[in-house]
Amino acid sequence: MPGYANDKKRTITRLRRIEGQVRAIEQMVESDTYCIDILTQIAASTSALKSVALTLLDDHMSHCVRQAAAKGGEEADEKMEEASEAIARLVRS
């Protein structure tokens, strides 16, 4: 079971809201909306996605990584490296 299982419904709701924001941005471009207004909405959508990503990362750390660390060994090392790589991707984005 994934770490986000307890918050799955809330996560899906947030992602659907973000999807609506992105569709609205597309409509803004189609309607020739002022560039700064579009950029503001893009920033809001990006921030919302990062928030979801951080929530998923937190769930992963407290569930998957914690379980692997308790077992120890190679699985723990793999989960720690995987989490570190995910954090690096988020920082670069």
Secondary structure as UniProt FT lines:
FT   TURN            3..4
FT   HELIX           5..7
FT   HELIX           8..30
FT   TURN            31..32
FT   HELIX           35..60
FT   HELIX           61..65
FT   HELIX           66..71
FT   HELIX           73..92
//
